[in-house]
Amino acid sequence: MNQDINVKKLRTNCFRQSKVPGEFMLQLRVPGNLIDAKYLTVIQHIAQTWGNGTFHMGTRQTLNAPGIKYENIPAVNEYIESYIREVEVEQCDVDMEVNNAGYPTIGARNIMACIGNIHCIKANINTQKLARKIERLIFPSHYHIKVAVAGCPNDCTKANFNDFGIMGVNKIDYHPERCIGCGGCVKACEHHSTRVLSLNAQGKIDKDTCCCVGCGECVLVCPTSAWTRSQKQFYRVTLAGRTGKKDPRAGKLFLNWITEEPLLQMFANWQKFSAWVMDNKPEYIHGGHLIDRAGYHKFKEMILDGVELNPECLVADNIYWTESEQRSNMHLIPLTKHEPAGPQSK
């Protein structure tokens, strides 16, 4: 039976092959990882009607239903038509035709996001709002890209291991007239961040601005609001991180202190860059590998083409990735029976 199934086509349709011949798992996209709770009944119905009754929370924050028989896939696609229209088109405003054939592509993977500043006291940004804005620029597309958005440099979404990792950062304003010199911010920065604050002889705070990551830990602990977040929103972007069997690596800092408008302009160039690298023949190859093919400088030239960077934005001159070597350089040492030291009594 498996020989008659186009597995590649079904993967594009957001169904993943199972170890059991003829069974698949639906990956229901949740852009930005926030939806109305009413949609939980959608995945419940799929799992109990066509799946094996179990549910899996996908590692990319998708809602997955395993155990779907091949012959039931058309019925599942017809059922999720309204979900796709409401979540993708109405919430994210993506430009796509919705019909009873299900998802048109798995190319741009589900954008991951932490809960962000709608809840978390450490977050600097509304992660879901940004994720949805990016979705409309990169989805649907057969060119693969993995994006994760974190509300702060804590990076709870592991953005550093995506093609593009985005973290909300902030230029923190200091108001010395409010400062009582308690040193709470210095301790917070020392324990939770980059140790850029110090208490001077006048009982005020000195800051090494070059190494501040804009996390906002100082804001959280200050009892007098001597530290406040700026009204202007900034982001940090890491590039070409990845997991996997072959040469996993953490992303490197690409852009720092970029604002939202140029950030979105950059993502609008992604499909053009991917098409150039792959000669308009999309394959299941993730973004970091395309960047490797083109080289960092060509990538930077194309991805920032026409982008009007804000004055504060810093761009990496060069990036040198360090691969995590998976091929073993270890030698097997056979286990031997250790004899007790010294003369043996009979």
Protein Blocks (a to p, Z undefined) as FASTA:
>chain_A
ZZmpcfklmmmnopacdfbghiacdddddehiiacfklmmmmmmmmmmmmnoiacddfko
pacdehiafklmmmmmmmmmmmmmmmmmmmnopacdddfebpabfkbgcddddebjmlpm
kbcbdfklmmmmmmmmmpccfbdcdddddfbfnomnommlcfbdcdddddddddfklpgo
lommmmmmmmmmnopaccdfkopacddfklpgolommmmmmmnlpaccdfbdcddddehi
aedjeopaddddfbghiafklmmmmmmmmmmmmmmmnoopacdddfklmmmmnopklmmm
mmmgoiacdfklccdfbdcdddddfbdcbdcddddddddedjddZZ
